[in-house]
Each structure stands twice: as C-alpha cells, then as structure tokens.
Amino acid sequence: MASLWESISASGPVAGVFRGRSHSVALQDLAGSSILGGNLESFRGRSVLLATREQLATAIALLELDGVARRLVLCTPDLTPEHVAAVSATAEADCVLDSVAAVPVPQTFERRTTETTEWVLLTSGTTGMPKLVAHSFESLGGGLPRQPVSTKPMVWSTFYDIRRYGGLQIYLRAVLSGCPLVLSSAGEPTREFLARAGAAGVTHISGTPSHWRRALMSGETALIAPEYVRLSGEVADQTLLDNLRAAFPQARIAHAFASTEAGVAFDVNDGLAGFPESLIGDSAGAVAMKVKDGTLWVRSQRSAMRYLGNTQTPIGSDDGYVDTGDLVELTGGRFHFRGRKGGIINVGGMKVYPEEVESVLNADPRVRMSLVKARRNPLTGSLVVADVVLTESAGAADVSTADQIKSDLLSACRRTLSAHKVPALLRFVPALELNSAGKLVRPGA
C-alpha cells in the first residue's frame, strides 16, 4: 500500500504548500530534502508520539514519517501530562517528536517506505482519558480525490486541529489534491486566522458549527470569500446554515457527518438541516447507514480498524456497522440529529436532548450560540438550564431590554417544546468554551 508521500508524488511533481501562523513550507522542498534530516532513519519501525505544539510541524511530520514509522500517535496540545503519559503507554510509544525545524535541510537521501504505518487518533469530547482509535492511511484517505482534482485552483483551510479526525480529513484533501492548506494555530484570534486565510485566497474552508458561530460573532467573515463552506462535528441547525448563506452568498454551504471510529458517512449540500431519508438503507457501496433504536449506525470502508489498549469494545458489530451514538428522528422525509445518547437530560423520567433546546434558542436572531445542560434537582433529578451568548448589539442592551430578550427566548421555548424541556434557568454569558476539537464543552461528555 502506497504511503502518503508516494500517493502525492505518483501523479507527477509534488504540489501544495502548508501555511502556518509564522512561516510556510512548500511540499516540493521536501522532495529532495528532509526537515527531520539525519534523524529520519531513527524513526524507522518505531511507534512515534507526535507531541508538536504547532500544527505546521505535525503536517510536515505526517508526510515525513508515514511509511517510515510503524505507528503515528497524534496528540493535541491540550492533553494533560497525565493523559500524555497514559496515551504513550497505551500506544507503546518508544519515541517522541515534539518539534520540527522551520525550514527543510537540503541533503541527498533516499526516501524509503518500508512500513504500513498505523495512524492513531484520540477521540474528542471527553473529560476523562480519550480512547485511542487505530486507522490506516487507506481508511483515512482512501475515498479522497488524488491530484489533479480540477483545473481551477483551490486553497483549503480549516478551523480544526489536523490532529483530530475532522481536521485530518481536510489536511489529506489538500495534500492529495496538491492544494495549499492554511493551518490554524492554538489560541489564535479569529480575526487573525481569517485575515491569514483571506490573504492566501482561501476557496474551501471547514469547521464545526461552534467554530462558525464564533466566526460570525467576530464580525470578520468579510475577510474571506470562499466558494465552499463545510461544517461537521456537531449538529448544524437551520439558523446557522441560513446565517452562513447570508454571510457567504457566493459559496456552497455543506454539512458532513463523520466520526473518528465510523469515518465519513455523508455530506449534504442542499442548504437544509438534517439529511434525506433516502440515504438510509443497506448498500453494497462504500457507505451504508441504518437507524436502530433511534441511533444512527454506519458501515464504511473507511471505518477505523480497532481501539488500542485494554478495552475489549469492538469498533463495529458483527455485520460491520458502527454505532455512532448520535440520535436521529425522521420528520417529513428527513432525518434530524437530536443529540448524543450520553448527553440526554433526565427530567423526572422524561428525556431532553440539549441540542433540540439549543436549536430553538439559536433561532432567535439576537442569539449567536447557546449551551443547554442539566442542573441537579432533588425532586426531578435534573432541571434544564441554558447559557446564551448574544450578538454584539443585543449583548450591549440595557437591563430592561435584556430581560425582554430573556422573556422572548423562554416564550419561544414554551411555544415549541414540551414543558419539561423549557429551561428553568436562562442566563447570558460572554462566551462558551470549546474543546480542542472545536466542539462545545458539555458537562460530563
């Protein structure tokens, strides 16, 4: 099986460039030199923990080490030292790469690929020890187009960290199609990132719905003029899709569904939330989906191979389907996501899906984003509470206006939702926390 480097060089001269926050590297410069230099051979056949701070270093290391290392373990910089140690032990890492030189070191060397490298990704959205999910390069990139993808130049960018599944998919799309890739940086202000992406002429850009809500909230979306805007990783509600359409009228707005274990299931390009019922059904193709007990299951040629470590949990069932843990509901010939199985709030024995309540709150034009969670209650077990981030203009309102907004939001919930789903407490907050995967940090998730 061809390595990543062999795949991009098979079609002719290597194209593309990685653009980081402070410097860039043209892939062609790596064709006859190595940023890892004489150390490259020291990684051969080993399990390498990639613990680089900057994404640019990771982007280069993946190219250099696929086909050389036995295993590549992608660690994000937000991991605690305890988790890094546990990940290292579970992955049987025998070396760590924590930095990469800024520019290639010219030297004559033979790039030899002797290993079928295993790529190990960490699951996101957990407060405890993440699971380690093993993929092959083929399961990660096997369904993606190889260069040349088109005669029209494309420039990719993503809010995601490329060490997470969603970001890695964009990384591979760019590399395999020979396109430039503008990488984000941890802690980088939204305006600075969008300005860099705009200066590079970004045409295709992706992120989670929370990433995009933050971008809209920044008021700086005019810094980019993409042809294609992609969302994945969280529920994309209709209000957000409509707001992105208004911000980027020239762009195609798409939302995709994927998970670290199941791989990419589909993308939807019709501008509507949810996905058509016609996508469900057993299929002999690359991807098949079914709904079982209200949960979406996916069978794909791009599913992960296994978990690492002591867990005995298989990736998929005997028939090859992977339980995504995402709850869906059919309405009017279209399935809509209702939330995660583990995220249900129990109010006196009745279920509340946080994302369903958030969708109602986010539909108000004065709301930029919201987070619905549980608060313990001795009578009902839990109550529904909501934190809401208002748009800049609404957030600057006086107390009486703020009280009216709160009243309007609760009235909308009462009109739309069952009584037990209406927030018992609603408060306005200046911001909501995102994890390294660009998703809202949900208590206990």
N, C-alpha and C positions, 0 to 999 in steps of 0.2 A: 504494500500500500504506500502510495506516494506521501512524502512529508509535506508540510505546509510550504516550505521553500521550493520543493520540486514542483508542487502544484502551480505556483505563481510563475515559475520560470519556464514551464513546459510550452507555453504559447508564444514565447519569444522574449524580447528584452523585458526585464523587470521594471514595472512602473509603479508609481504611487509615492506618497510621502506621509510621514507621521508628523503632525504639527502639535507640539506641546505648548505649555504656557510660556516658556522662556526660549526654546530653540526647537528646531525641526531636523528630521533625518530623512533623506531620500533613500528609498529602498534600493535604488540602483547602486548606491555607495556601498551597500552590503554585499553586492555580487562578487567583489574581489577582495573584500576585507572583512574583518570581524571586530565588532565593538567589544566582544569578550576577549579578543586577541588570543594570546597563547593559552589562556585559561579554558578555552572552549573544550579541548580534549579532556580536561579534568572532570567534566560533567558527563562523559560518555557512560551510559549504562546505569546512571545513578538516579535516585529519587530526589528531585530538587524542589525545595520550598522557595517559591518566588515571593519574597517579602520586600519588594521595592516600594519606595514611597510614592514616586511619580508614575503615572500610567505610561508615559513615554518609554520608561525603562522596561516596563512589563511588555509593551508592544514589541520592542526590539528583542527581548529575551525569548518570547514565544517563537519568533522567526528563527532565531539562532539555535534554540535547543530542541525544537520538535524534530524527531528523527535521530537525535543525539542522546538525550536523556531517556531513561526508562519511564520516568513519571514526572509530570509537572504539576505542582500543587499551587493553585492561585489564591493567595491570601490578600485580603483587603486591609488597608492601614488602620481600620477601626477596631481590629481584633485586640482584645486584652492580652497581655503577656501570658496569662494562664491558658487562654484559648489557643494562642500560637503554639505553646508547648504541647498542648493536647493534640492539636492538628498535626504537628510534626511527628509525634509518636504514632498516631493512628496511621499516617501515610508512610511511616517508616522512612522518613526523610533522612538522608545521610549527608546532605549538604544544603546550604542556604545561600541564595543570591539576593543580596539586599541593596545593591547599587550597580549601575551600569554607566560607563563613561559617556560623556556628552556627544562625542564625535567618533566616527569609525577610525580605526588604526590600520592604515594601509599595510598589507603584508600578503605575501603569496602563500596560499594554503589550499588544501584540498578539502572541500566540504563533503564529508562522508555521512550518509544516513544509514545507520545500522540497526536502529531501534524502531519498533512500533510504539510510539510514545503514548502513554496514558495521561489524559488531561483530567485533573481532579478539581472540581468546583465545590464551593461551600454553599449550602442552602442559605437563603436570606429570610428575614422576618422573624428570627428567633432571638430571645433574650438569653437563652442558655447556649450550650455547646452546639454549634451547627453540625449538620450531617455532612459527610464528605461523599460526593457523588462522582463516580468514575465514568468518563466518556472517552471515546476515541476521537481522533481528528475527523474521521468519516462521519461519526454520529453528530458531531457539532457542525460540520461544514459540508457534508455530502450533498445536501439539496440546494446549495447556494450556487449562483452562476459564476463560471470562470471567465476570465477576461478573454476577448473583449466583450463587455456586456452590451455596449452600444457605441455608436459613433459620436454621440453627444456627451461632452464631458460632464462628469458628476463629481461632486465634492461631498463626502459624508461627514457627519458629526453626530455626537450623542452626549446627552447629559449623563448617561450611565457611566459607571466604572466598568471598564472592559474585563475586570476580573470577576464580574457577575455574569450570569447567563445572558441577560438581555444585551449588555454592553459587548460581550464577546461575539454575539451574533453580528453586530454592526461592524466590529473590528474585522471579522472574517469576510463579510460582504465587501468591505472596502479593499482589503488585501487581495482577495481572489479576483476582483474585477479591475485591479490596477488603479484604484481611485485614491485621491488624497483623503486623509482622515484627520479631522480636528478633534483632539482629545481634551476633555475637561480636566480640571485639577481639583483635588480635595480642598475645600474651603474657598474656592474661587468665587468672587461675587458674580451673580447672574449677569449683570451688565457687562462685566469684563469678558466673560465667556462668550456672550452673544456678539460682542464687538469683535472678538477674535474670529468667531465663526463667520460673521458678515464680511470681514476683511479678506478672508480666504475664499469668499464666493460660495459658501455652502449652498448646495442644492437639495440635499437629503439630510434630515435630522430626526433623531428619535429621543424619546424619554418616557418616563412614567407619567400618568395623569398628574401626579403631585408635582413632578418637575415642571410640567406645562402650566399648572396653576400658578406656581411661583414665577414663572417667566411672564405670564400675563399680569400678575400682581406687580411685577417690577416696572411695568410700563415701557419696557425696552424692546419689545418684539419687533419694532420697526427697524432694528439694527440688522435683521436678516430678512431675506426674501426667498425662502425655499420653494422648490417645486413639489416637494413631498415631505409631509409631516407624519410621523409614526408614533403611536402610543402603545405601550404594553406594560405588563407587570401589575396593574391594578384595574379596577372597574372604570371604564371610560363612559361617563354618563352623557346624556344628550346635550345638556347645557354646556359642558366643556367642549364637546365636538362642535357645537354651534359657535362658541366663542372663538375657537381656533379658526373656523371657517371665516369669521368676520375679520380676524387678525391677519389671515393669510388667504385672501380671496383667490389668488392665483394658484394655490397649492392643492394637491390631492391629499386629503386627510384620511389616514388609515389607522385602524387599531388592530393589534395582533394578540393572539393568546399563545403563551408558551410557559413552560416551567422547567426548572433545572433537571428534573427527573424525566418528564414526558417529552421534552423537546418542543419544537414549534408545531402547533396544531393547525392554525389558520390565520389569515388576516382578512379584515373586512374593509372594503373601500367605498361603500355606498353612503357614508356620512351618517349612518344611523347606529345608535347604541345596540348592543347585543349582536346576535348572528342568526342567519336564516335557518329555519328548521331543516331545510334540505341538506345541510352539512352533516346532519346526524344520520348514521346508518353504517352497517358493516360494509367494508370496501376492500377490494384487492389492491388498492393503490398504496401510496407511500404513507398515508394517514387515514385512519378510521376513528370515528367517535361514537360514543353511546352515552345515554343518560341512565344511571342506575340509582334508584332511591334518591332522586333529585340531584345527584352529583355527576359532574362531567368526567368521563373516562376517555383516555386517548391511547390508541395503538399506533405506533410510528416506527419507521425505520431509523429514526433519529433519537429514540429514547436512550437514556443512559444505560450502561451495562450493569452496574451494581453499586451498592454502598460499600465504603471501606469501613473497617473496624469490626467491633464485636456484634453490631446489630445483625439480627437474623431476618430483618424485614426485607423481603424481595422488592425490587423496583416495580415489577408488574405482576399481574395474576397469571394463572396457567395459560389463558388464551392470549396473553401478550398485552392486555390493556393495563394502563397505569391510572390509578385513582388520583386525580388532580387535587381533590379536596375542595374544589370550587362548586358551590351550589348554583344551580340554574333553574329557571322557571319559564315555561312556554306561555307566551301571551301573543295572540294574534299572528300566529305563524312565525314567531321569532323568539329565540331563547335569550333571556336576560340574566346576567350574573347577579346573584343576591348576596354573595359574601362567601367567606370560608367556613367550613364545617366547625373548625375550632374557635371561630370568632362569634358564635351565636350568644346573645344575651338572653338569659332565662329570667323572665319577669312573672313570678307567680305561676310557673309551669308553662307559660306561653313564650314562644320564640320571637326574638327581634334580631333582624340582620342589620348590623350597623350601617352597611353601605346603602341599604334601602332608605334609611332615615337621612343619611348624608345627601343622597340624590335629591330629596325634597328640599333640604336646606340650600344646597348648591344651585338650585334652580332660580333662586332669587338673585336678580342682577346686582344686588348690593353685597352679595357673599362671594368671596374668592375661593375659600376652601373650608372644610369642616371635618371634625373628628367626633364620632359618636362612640361612647364607651359605657361601661357598667359602673354603678356605684352600689356597694353592698347596702342591703336594707333588711332589717330583722323580720319584717312582715312578708315581703315578696321575694326575698332572696337577693334581688337586684332591682335597681332603677336605671332608666336610661338618662344619660346626661350628654350634653353636647358642647364642644368648644368650637367657636366660629371665628374665622378671620374675615373681616370685612374689607371691601375695596378701600382704596385710599380716601376717596371722597366721603364714603359712608363712615369710615372709621374716624374722620375728623368732626363728625356731627356732635352737637351738644347733647347733654344728658337726656333731655326730653325726646329728642329725635332718636337717640339710641334706644330708649325704652320703646318707642313706637316700632322700630325695626324688630326688636325682640318680640313684641306682641304680634307683628305681622308674620314672623317666621313660625311662631308656635301655632298661630291660626292656620297657616298653610299645612302644617303637620296634622292638625286636627281634622282638616278637610280631606286629607289624602290618606292618612294612616289610621289603623285601629288604635283605640285609646291607649293600650299598653305600650305602643311604640312611640308615643309622643314624649319628647324629653321632659323629665320632671324638673330639670335644671338646664338652663342655656346661658352660657357666658361668652363674652367677646374676648379674644386673646390676640396679641400682636402677631404671633407666628405659631406654626406647628412643626414639630420635629420630624425630620426624615431620616431613615437609616441609610447605610452606605449603598443600598440597592435603589435608593430614590423613592422608597415607599413610606407612607405614614407609619410612624411608630405606634403600634397598637398595644395596649396593656395586655400582658400575658401571651402575646403572639409569638 
